[in-house]
């Protein structure tokens, strides 16, 4: 008999609530209020991930603008040095 593989999500469920984990493995259905709480937590998680993704995109765009401005500044400095050397 092959050993049973335990997933990270199972470990998380057990750490969060061992009783709930045991009930789930025995096939005992969760009470309706637990299902509502789970849906609320999932929605909260979805909102949090969406906000984080927007922040990452915003930061990425800002970094892109920053490197463009840095390149422009470097070009201005080089042109100024060249102008001073040959003027």
matplotlib code that plots the C-alpha trace (Angstrom):
import matplotlib.pyplot as plt

x = [0.0, 1.5, 1.8, -0.8, 0.4, -0.5, -0.9, 0.0, -3.6, -4.5, -1.8, -3.1, -6.7, -5.4, -3.4, -6.4, -8.9, -8.0, -11.6, -12.9, -10.1, -11.1, -14.8, -14.0, -11.9, -14.8, -17.3, -19.2, -20.8, -20.0, -22.8, -24.3, -22.9, -19.4, -20.0, -21.1, -18.0, -15.8, -17.5, -16.9, -13.2, -12.8, -14.3, -12.1, -9.1, -10.1, -10.4, -7.0, -5.3, -6.9, -5.7, -2.2, -2.2, -3.2, -0.5, 2.1, 1.0, 1.1, 4.6, 5.7, 4.5, 6.1, 9.4, 9.1, 8.5, 11.4, 13.9, 12.7, 13.2, 16.6, 17.6, 16.4, 18.3, 21.5, 21.1, 20.8, 23.9, 25.9, 24.7, 25.7, 29.2, 29.6, 28.5, 31.0, 33.8, 33.3, 31.9]
y = [0.0, 3.4, 6.1, 8.8, 12.2, 15.1, 18.4, 21.8, 22.8, 19.9, 20.9, 24.4, 23.1, 21.0, 23.8, 26.2, 23.8, 20.1, 19.3, 20.6, 18.7, 15.4, 15.9, 16.6, 13.3, 11.4, 12.8, 14.9, 17.9, 21.4, 23.4, 26.1, 29.0, 27.6, 27.5, 31.2, 32.1, 30.3, 32.2, 35.5, 34.6, 33.6, 36.9, 38.8, 36.8, 37.6, 41.3, 41.3, 39.5, 41.9, 45.0, 43.5, 42.8, 46.4, 47.7, 45.5, 46.7, 50.4, 49.9, 48.3, 51.2, 53.7, 51.8, 51.9, 55.7, 56.1, 54.3, 56.3, 59.6, 58.4, 57.7, 61.1, 62.7, 60.8, 61.9, 65.5, 65.3, 63.6, 66.2, 68.9, 67.4, 67.1, 70.6, 71.9, 69.9, 71.1, 74.6]
z = [0.0, -1.1, 1.6, 1.5, 0.3, 2.5, 0.7, 2.1, 2.0, 4.3, 6.7, 6.7, 7.4, 10.2, 11.8, 11.5, 13.1, 13.8, 14.6, 11.3, 9.5, 11.3, 10.5, 6.8, 6.6, 8.2, 5.7, 8.2, 6.4, 7.6, 9.2, 6.9, 8.9, 8.4, 4.7, 4.8, 6.8, 4.2, 1.4, 3.2, 3.8, 0.1, -1.0, 1.4, 0.0, -3.6, -2.8, -1.1, -4.0, -6.5, -4.5, -4.3, -8.0, -8.8, -6.5, -8.2, -11.6, -10.4, -9.0, -12.2, -14.3, -12.0, -12.2, -16.0, -15.9, -13.5, -15.8, -18.8, -16.9, -15.7, -19.3, -20.4, -17.6, -18.5, -22.1, -21.1, -18.9, -21.8, -24.3, -21.8, -21.4, -25.1, -25.6, -23.0, -24.5, -28.1, -27.6]

ax = plt.figure().add_subplot(projection="3d")
ax.plot(x, y, z, "-o")
ax.set_aspect("equal")
plt.show()
